[in-house]
Amino acid sequence: MEFLNDDFLLRGKTAQRLFHEVAEELPIIDYHCHLPPKDIAENRRFGNLFEAWLEGDHYKWRAMRSNGVAEEFCTGDADPYDKFLAFAKTVPHTVRNPLYHWTHLELKRYFGFDGVLNEKSAKAVWEMANDQLASGTHDVSNILAKFKVEVVGTTDDPTDSLEYHEEIAKSGHSTRVFPTFRPDKVLSPDRLDVFNPWVDALSERIGRSIDSLDALLGALGERHEFFHANGARLSDHGLSQLPAREISSEQASAIFDKVRGGEAATKDEAEGLATYLMIWMGEKDFEKGWTRQFHLGAMRNNNTRLFKSLGADTGFDSIGDFPQGERLSRHLDLMDSRGKLPRTILYNLNPNDNYLFGTMIGNFQDGTIPGKIQFGSGWWFNDQIEGMEAQMNALSNLGLLSRFVGMLTDSRSFLSFPRHEYFRRILCNLVGRDVDDGLIPNDPELIDGLVRRVCYENARDYFGFPG
């Protein structure tokens, strides 16, 4: 069978029909990613394929390092073509890694390349792609239009000015671009090198001192309002585990004062203050009708030596084996008991927790919103065939697949939108296979509606993005 043909991943007539007739042409709502809003505002035109494809992709860096490629060609100062060539030499070794599929889907969908990337084809691919990039047909606006991207949700610190989001909104861009409120650094009072500089930056942003817990809450509330005014409808929290140690306002104030005085919080104190702040911010999300996202279970920055020299998000993270159930239940219950549990999406990094998360969401559905509490799509290391199928199988067995809000790129690259196609093909194959096996009726109204909802309509209806 031809590699990457029209029926790639679609094993049966039903799956093929579902993809080609239902899913393939649906618009994209990429509600969580790490695309730079500056590039959208300025309609960046990439100078070469390295800039468009390799500049910030830690998935590719990990593979290259595993193939014996020196850091100079990953994050270092090597010539852009030499970096690309090092990746091209690595690609044949990524067979059965999702990178092999992503790489060739991206080359085919963006540049019309039907071959395979390797050392022999590298120069021709480089020149072909660079010619197209130079023509202006592959600037950011054209990329977003080509893939019918209706909404992009970026990931933004509360201290961000959102100036580029404001520019995009004024430009009348065909893709709506909204910020996401990600206040992770305020949840680290046990790390003076993170917490205090961040509070100082927040103070500078709002133009007044933050010398008490009340002042901190006031500043967070002000930024939350500002984000909402700029179209934000989601918050996001990347944590190993959810904090769930309830403390009083007086205790929280004392911990804040201690940390601002230069003494790091203990582990218990840090969890207590983080819980207090998370409950407070969750209530704000509820009041504004936002959706909260919890990305749980990453073990970050494992390589101390390279973290010190390269920083975070450079490819030295892994799946953690943190206990999740008790804290997850407790945190959601703290919000629910206040009557202020917002729409929530739970993403787990450890696939061993699929059934835990799949059952947990059912504990806090309240009948007010279809799929109010979501089990999010296969994330990071689970963003591949086996991982996405496992997530959807768990959700199907324990909840309602038809209410799932579907796929997101979670990417820093504008060349990642074929990941939505990848997901859609996997979904259509999953459903089509069950139809062909007699497990689901071959009823187009039933199965076509499910595919449309999961690929597009549920996200469109769930998040309430400004029109």
N, C-alpha and C positions, 0 to 999 in steps of 0.2 A: 504494500500500500504506500502511496506517495506521502512523504512527510509534509505535514501542515497543509493538507488539501482542504477543500471546502467543508468537508465533514469531519475535520479534526476533532477528536474526543467524542464524536456523536455515533454511538454504536447501535444503530437501528433506525428504521424509517420514522418512527414516532419522534425520537430525539431530534432527528434531522429536520422534521417539519416544525417542531416547536422552536428550534433555534432560528431557522431561516424565515419562517413565516410570522413568528411572534416576537422573539427576543432581539434578533440581530439589529434592527433599526431603531430600537427604543432609545430615547435620550438618556443621558447620564447625569445622575445627581451624585457628585463625589463629595459627600458630606463631611469626610474627615481626611485631610492630607496635610503635607508639610511644604506645599509649594510656596515659593517666596512671592508675596503680593507685589513687591517692587517689580518683579519681572513681568507681571500682568499689567500693572499700571504703565510701565514704560514700553510695553509690547516688545519684549526682548527678542532680538534676532541673534541667534547663536552663531559664533564665529566658526565653529567646527564641530565635528561629531563628538569630540571629547567633552566640550562644554555642554552639549545637549544631553549627553548620555552617561558620562562617567564622573562628572565633576563632584558629585556628592553622594554616590551610590555605595553604601557600605556593604550591600549584598555582593556586589561585584568585587569589592576589595577583599572580602573574606575568602571568596573563591580563588582570587589571584594569590593571596598569601598561602593558601593551602596548596597551590600549584608551585610554590617555591619562588614566587615573584617578590623582589625586594620592595621595601616600603617606598622607595624613591618613585616607583611606577604606580603606586596606589594613591598616597596622599602627599607625595614629595614633589620635587621641583623638576622632574624629568620633562622632556619635550612632550607636548600633547599627543603627537602621533606615536611616539614611543610608548606612551601609556596605553593608547588604544591598541597598538600592536601586542603589548603584553597581555591585554585582555583577550584579543583575538586568538592568541596562542593558548589561552586558558580554556576558551569555550568548548573545544572538543572533549575536554576532561570534565565538563559539567553535565554530560549525558546522564539522565535520570534525576538531575537536580532541576527544580523549576526554572532556574536561570536559563537553561538550554531552550525551553519553550518561550519564556519571556523575550529572550534575546532575538529569536527568529521571528516571533510575532511582531515585535516592535520594528525590526528592519523591514518586514514585509508590509505592514500597515502604514508606516510613515514614509518609506522610501521605495517601496515596490520591489524589494530584493527577494528573489525566490530561491536563492541558493543557501548554502550554509557558511557561517563565518568560521574561518580558521586562519592560520598563518598565510596560506596561499592566496586566499581571497581578500585578505585584509586591506591591501593597498587599493584594490578596485572598489571595495565598499567605502573606504575612507573618501576617495575622490568623488564617487557617485553621491554620497550623502552630503559632502561639503558643497558640491555644485547646487544641490537642491536647497540647502540651508542658505546659500548666498543669494539665491533667486528671490527670496522674500516670501516664498509660498509656505515656509515652515516657521514663521514667527509665531509668538505665543497666541495671538488672536486667531490665526489661521488653524493652529493645532486645536484650540478649544472648539472652534466652529466645525472642523472636520469630524471630530468625534461627538458632536452634538451634546457638548457638556453644558447643561443648563445651570448648574449650581456647583461652585467650589467652596468648600469650607476649610479655610486655613487654620493653623494652630498658632495662637498668639499669647504672649505673656501680658498680664494686666498692665504692665508698665509701658507697653508699646503705644506709640502715638496714634496708630491706625491711619497715618497720613496717606498711605497708598490705597487703603480701602476707600477712603474719602475721594481720592482721585478717580478710582475705578467707578465709583457710584456716579460721579459727575460726568464721566465720559460717555455714559449710555452704552457701555459694553454689553454685547449680546449675552455673555455669561455673567450671571450674578455671583459676586464674590463676597463672602461674609466671614468675619473673624470668629474664632472660637476662644473662649476664656479658659486659659490653662495656667492656674496659679500654683504649680507644684512647689515652687521655691519657698512659699510661705508655710509649707508643711514640714520644714526641716529645721526646727528650732534646736535640734541637737548638733547642728553644723553651723558654727558661727561664721565660717567662711562663705556660706550660702545665704543664710537667713538675714543677717544684719546688712550686708551690701544690698540685698534685694529690697529690704524695707527702706533703706536709704534712697534707692532708685525710685521706689514708689513715692516717697516723700518729695523727691525732686519733681516727679511728674505732676503731682497735684499742687505743688507750690506751697506746702506748709509742712511743719514738723509732725512726725508720728512718734509721740512720746508716751503713748498709753495704748492699751488694748482697744479702748473705745475709738481712739484716733485711727488705729489700724482698720477696724471694722468700717469706720466712716469712709476711709480711703478706698477700701475694697468695694463698698457699696457704690461709691461715686464712679469707679471704673466699670463696675457691672452695668450701671445705667448708661455709661458712655458706649460700651460695647453694644448694648441693646439698641441704642439709637443708630448705631452703624450696622445694624442688621444681624447681630449675633443671636443665635437661637440655640446654641449648644455650649456647654462647658466640657472640659476634659481633664482627667486626672490620671497620671501614670504612676502607679504605686506597686510595690511588691505585694502588699496586703492593704485592705481597707482598715483605717484606724477605728476602734470601737471601744474606747475607754472614756466613759462619760465623766466630766468634771464640772464644777460650778464656775460661774463667771468670776468669782473671787479667786479661785485657784488658777484659772486661765490668765487672769490679769497678773498674778504673782509670777507665773512662769514667763510671761512676756517681759515683765520688768527685769527678771533675772537675766534673760538672754540679751536684752538690749544693754544691760549693764556689763556684758562681756563674759558671762559664765554660761556655758552650753547647758541645755536641758538634759536631764537624764533620759534614758530610754522610755520610762513610764511617763515622765513629764512631757516628752515630745509627742507621745501618742495621745496623751490627754489634750494638749493644746491643738494638735492636728484634728482630733475628733471634734472639738469645740468649733474650730474654724470650718470644718467640712459641713457640720450641721447648719451653721449660720449661712454658709454659701449655698447649701442645698435648699434652704428655705427661700433664698433669693431666686434661685432657678425655678422653684415651684411657682412663686408669685408672678414671675414673668412668662411662665409657660415654656421654659426652656427644657431641653433634653440634657441629662448628665451622662457622660461617658466615663466608665472606669476601665482602664487598661491595666490589668492585674497580672502579676506573676513573673515579671522580667528580673533576672539577676544581672545587673548592669556593671559595666566597667571592671570586668574580671581581671584584666591585665594591667596591673598598677603601673608598670614601667611605661607602657604605651599610652595609657590614659593620661599620665603626666605630660607626655610629649605631644600627644595628638588631641586630647580632649575627649568629650563625650560624643556618642553617636558616630563612631568611626569603625564599628564592627567588632567590638569586644564584649558583646552582651550575649546572654544565653537564657534558656528556659530555667526558671527557678522551681524548687519543690517546696514552696511555702504553703503551710496549711491555710486554706481559704474559707472553708465552710462556716465556721463559727463566727468569725469576724464579719464576713459578708452578710450573714443572717442578722447579726446584731446591728450592724450599721444601717441596713435597710429598715430594720424594725424601729430604730431610733427615729428615722424620718417618718415612717408610716404612723407611729404612735402620736406624732405631732400633727398628723393630718396634712403633711406637707412633703410627701414623697413625689418628686417630679418624675416625668418620663425618664427612664434609665436604660442605658445599654451596657451590658457586662461583656467584656472581652477577656478571655482567659488565654494565657500563653502556654500553659501546661495541658496538653490534650488529655492527660489523666483526669482532669477536672471537668471534662465535657458534661458528664452526667450530673455532677454536682451543680454546675451552672444551669444546666437544662431543667433541673427540678427546682432550683432556687427561684427562678423567675416566676414560676407558678404560685409561689407563696405570697407574692405581693401584687398580683393582678387584682384590680378592684372594680372592673366592669365599667369604668368611665371612659376608657380609650382602648380600642383594639390594639393588642400587643403593647400595652403601656410599658411593661418591663421586658426588654429584649435580650436575647442571647446573641451577641454580636458575631459577625462573620469571622472565619478563620484568620487569625492575626499573626503577622510577622513570620515566625518560623512555621506557622500552620497555613500560610497563604500559598497552598499548593493542592494538587488533586486530592491526595489522601486526607490532608488536614481539612479542606473545605467540605469534602464528603462526610468526614467524621462529625464535623460541627452540624451539618444539615441533617444527618441521620439522628444525632442525639436530639436536636430540636424537634424533628418530626416525631420521634418516638415518645417524647415527653411533653411536647407543647403543640404549637400551631405553626407549621412551616409557612402557611399561606399569609401569616401576619408579619413575617420576617422583613426587615427593612433592607436587607441585601448587602451588596458589595460596596467597598470603598478602596481607594488605592493605598492610603496611608504612606504616600510616596513623596519624595523630594524632587522627582523628575517629571517634566512635561511629556516624556515619552512613555509614561506608564499606563496610559488609559486603556491599552489592550488587556490589562488585567480584568477590566469589566467584561470584555469578551470572553476571556478565559473562564471567569466565574459563570457567565451565562451558558457557556457550552457545558460546563460541569453540571449545572442545575438541570438543563434540558436533558442531558444524558441520564441523570439520576431519575427524573420523573418518567422519561420515555422508556427506560428499562423496566420500571415497575408496570407501566401500561402494557408493554410487550409480554411481561411475565404474568399478566392477569391479576396484578395486585391493585391496580387502579383502573376504573372504567375508562375506555377510550372515548371520552366525552369532551369534545373541544371546548365547550363552555366551561367545564370544570378545570381541565388542565391548562388551557390557554390563559384562563383568568388567573390561575395560580402563578404561572410564569410571568405574566405582565405585572402582577402585584409585587412579586419579589424583586424583579429586575428594575422596576421604576415606580409604580403607582404608590406602593406603601411608603417609600421615602418621600415622595412628593406630598403625600397627605399627612405624614406623621410629624414632620419637623416644623411646619408652619413658617417657612422662610418668607420674608417680605416679597410681595409680587412685583 
